[in-house]
Amino acid sequence: MALQIGHNRSARGLQGVIFTRDDRAGEGKLSSRLGLVTEAVEAGEGMDLYAYLVAQLSQGGRADYVIVDEAQFLAPEQIDQLARIVDDLDMDVFAFGITTDFRTKLFPGSQRLIELADRVEQLQVKALCWCGARATHNARTVDGEMVVEGAQVVVGDVNRPAGEIGYEVLCRRHRRRHMTSAAAHASALSPDILPRQPRLSGGRYAPSTGS
C-alpha cells in the first residue's frame, strides 16, 4: 500500500519523502513481499524527521507528501514530529505499521500514532492464521516454537531457517495456546489432539495498521 501510494502520486507529478526503519530488505529500503523495493530514508534512533524535511526544503528540495513504513519502530517523539509536518507544513503523512508486538503489547510508536492520528484505517488485505481464521496477533518463533520473552524489537521475517528468529501471524485463540503452524503439525501426529473448536484530507495524518 505504501508503494502504491507513492506510485500513484508520482504519476501525478508529485514528489514525496519515504521514511522507514529496520525494513527486511536492509537499511534505507522500503520493500514488499511481492518483491518490489524502493529507496527510502532510514529513520534511525534520535533522527528528527521534521528537521530533516525542513532542511531538504530549505536547500531547494521538494516534498509534496510523506510516507512512513514500519512506523511502529519509531520513537513517540518522532511520531510527534510527523504530526508537526502535517500541522506546520500542511503536508499529507501516510504512516504504515503494525500495532502490537509479539507479547500483544502496543509498540510505543504505534500507541502515539493512534493518539495523534486524524484517521486510522485497517488494511483491507486480511492476514490468516494457519487454521484459516483471521490473524490478529504476531508471534515470535524460534525453531517453530513461540517465545513470549525478549527484546521488543528483533528483526526477523517469516519462513526463516531452523534456529533463526522468525514471526508468524496467529488468531487470538492459537496465540493464547502458543499453537504455531509447526506446533499444530506436531500435535496432529498425536492421537490425543483435541478437536478444533468453532471460532468464537489535505494535511491529514493517516496511519494504517495491519496484523
Secondary structure, DSSP 8 states (H G I E B T S, - for coil): -HHHHHHHHHHTT--EEEEESS-TT-TTEEE-TTS-EEE-EE--TT--HHHHHHHHHHTT---SEEEESSGGGS-HHHHHHHHHHHHHH--EEEEEEESB-TTS-B-HHHHHHHHH-S--EE-SS--B-TTSSB--EEEEEETTEEE--S-S----BSS--TTSEEEEEE-HHHHHTT--HHHHHHHHTSTT---------TT-EEEEEE-
